[in-house]
Amino acid sequence: MALQTLGGTARLAMESRESSHPGQLKSIDAIFQALLDIFQRCDPGPKAYDEFLRTRMRPEETAVDFLNRLLSLSVVINSSKDPTVHRITDEDLAARFRAGLPGWMMQQLREKHQLLVSLHQVLDVSAWGLAGTAMEIEQNRSHDQVTTRKFKKKYVPGRTNAILDSRVQHHQPNRQQRSSKRFQDLEEQDKDAIRALQEDLKPYELKATLPSGILKRCRELSVCESCHRYGHNSKGCKARDVFSPKN
């Protein structure tokens, strides 16, 4: 169990010694003494203590990973023979775990504790209790992110003078992509929408005043309100002079 708290070169060295001399590494003191012998009797306690004081949860870590890393450091610190190294208690471990959490997680942890206090429930402020609460926060956040991605509406870019109505249920083609395409290059559903609009425009004379509903469809489908053709609006209609009265 003690070997599992080690990592990197130290763990490889201890596993090699255990395989060559079975039964020698039965305690934490024996592992620590073997580490001193391998690394030229350099006490790792001061460096481990310095890292313990300033370490924070890494982006790729979970709350449990962070707690395990703190536990590994505390094992090295408490096994140190250096008299300047402060021994790590359970209270120190809990305080360092809380201080090393990301800001968003620390805020939610504080809110959960305030809720438990308002409900007159006993708080578990040990390192393991804090880690359990942090795990719940991580799981809830992952679920919320999946739900947001699943139900998030896709933004359809359009002209700046058009407002998308989220209540409209019928098909609205992508105006930004379609306005740069020829009619024959459009998708069939876009072509059908334009043909249906042009059928509805037949009763109206060219450059006549259109009802608001049909006018809105013209703008959404880039059909000219003046000549009833696809591909431009009334401001860019080249045929507008034809309909203007001559002096």
TATA-V372767 format. One record per helix or strand. SS is the DSSP state (a for helix, b for strand). FROM is the first residue (numbers start at 1). LEN is the number of residues. If there is no record, write none. Layout:
ss=<SS | SS>
from=<FROM | FROM>
len=<LEN | LEN>
//
This chain:
ss=<a | a | a | a | a | a | a | a | a | a | a | a | b | b | a | a>
from=<2 | 8 | 28 | 45 | 63 | 90 | 103 | 127 | 175 | 183 | 188 | 212 | 223 | 230 | 234 | 240>
len=<4 | 13 | 11 | 10 | 16 | 10 | 16 | 25 | 4 | 3 | 14 | 10 | 1 | 1 | 3 | 4>
//
